[in-house]
Amino acid sequence: METFDPEILAAARRLVGMTGPPVTQVIEYGAILRFVEAVGDDHPLYRDPEYARRTRWGGIIAPPTFLCTIRTESPQLKDVGVTFGTVNLNGGNTYEAYEPVRPGDVICAQTRVADVRGVVGRSGAMLIIERETRYINQYNRLVAVGRATSIRR
């Protein structure tokens, strides 16, 4: 049975705790609308200003997964001198939403590497890289945390 190279894993684990640069984006109603159209979400809270005004939110908000449109940079394996595999797969994404994101909000997002681990599966050795992105609004309040898993083979 194949095992994971401990030297590669030790080098890759140097990524843990590293953060990429902060990215700031102004949230626009048109961007929210394009997003919900692209994903097929027809909820009027995201589309209809008149409907949204009558809700507890008092206006249009973005769906929590809209934050994936803010493209952040994350430290990569090459940043710690590791070359491993040629295939990079998405192992899943989750979001915890704490406050609504509205048109006009200014969101600052920053991604850090939360964990790196090596596993050996049926297809061989793989690096599992967990990243966490924090989204902060213009009032310095945490609006969401996104977690992404990538599988490097």
N, C-alpha and C positions, 0 to 999 in steps of 0.2 A: 504494500500500500504506500502511495506517495505521501510524503510529509511536507510541511511548509518550511521553507528555508528560514531559520531563525535570524540570520543576518539581515535579510530583506525585511522581515517583520520588524525588527528592532529599528532599522532605518526609517521605515514607513511610520512607525509610532511617534517619531519626532514631529510629525504633523499635528498631533493632538495638542489642542490649545492655541494653535496658530490661527490668526484672523486675517481675512482679506480687507481691502480698503472699504470704508463706508461709501455707500451709494445713496444719493438723495434724488427723489423724484416727486414732482408735483402731480397729484392725482387729478385727472380730467374726466369729466362726465363722458365725453366721447370715447375715451379709452375703456371705461367701465362698460359702456354700451357695446363696443366692438367685442369685448371679452365675453359678455353674456350671450351675444349672438353667436360667437364662435363655438361656445360650449353647449349651445341650445337651451339655455336657462331663460324661460319666459316669465319668471316671477316679476310682477310689476314693481316690487320694491326697488329693483335694480334698474328699471326702465322708464317708469311712468312718474314724473315729478308730482303730478296732482295726487295720485294714489299714495305715493311715498310721504307726502306732506301730512296726510291724515293718519299715519301710523305712529307708533311710539317713538320712532326714530326722527320724525319731523322732516324728512327729506330723503333723497336718494342716498343709498349706501352701496358699497361694493361687496360682492360676495367674498367670503374669507379667502378663497383660493385665487382671487384676483391678484393677490400679492406675489404670486409666482411670476408675474409679468415684470417685476422689478429684478433686473438681472444683476446679481452680485458676482464678484469674483471670490474664489476660495483658494487657499493654498493647495498646490497640487503635488503629486509625488515627485515631479522633477525639481520642485523647490527644496527637497531634502536629498536630492541626488539618487532617487530610486527610479529604475526602469523596470516595469513589471507589466506583462501582458499586453495584448493588443485590442482587447474587447472591453468596453465600458458599458455596463448595463444599469438602468434605473431600477433600484430595488424597492422603490416606494417613497411616497411623500405624505406627510401629515402636517396639519396646521392647527394650532390652538389660537382661537380668536378671543381677545379680551375687550376690545373696543371697536366700534364700527369705523370703517374708513370711508370718508366722504369726498366728493369732488371739492377740490381746493386744498385738501390736506397736503402737507409736505411730509413725506415719509422718508426716514433714513433707515437703510437696511445694511446689516453687516453680518457676514458669515464667518463662523469659526468651525474648525474641525473638532468634533466632539469625541470621536473614537475611531480607532483603526484596529482591525483584528484580521488574523489570517485563519482561513478554514480550508479544509480539503474535502471536496465533494466528489460526486461521481465523475464530474468532468475535470477534476484536478484541483490544483491550488488556486485559491481566490483571495483577494484582499477585499474586505468589507469596510467601506469608509462612511462614517456617519457625520453629517454636517448639520449645524443648527444656525438658522438665520433669525435674528431679532429685528423686529420692525418697530421703530419709535416714531411718534408723530411730532408735529411742531410744538406741542406742549410738553415734550419730553416724557410722554406716557407710552408705555409698551402697549401696542395694539395687537400684536400677534407674534407667535414663534412658529417658524416652519422648520421641519426636520426632513432631511433627505438622505436616503441610503443609496450609495452606488456600489456596484460589484465590479471589481476589476479582475479580469481573467486573462 
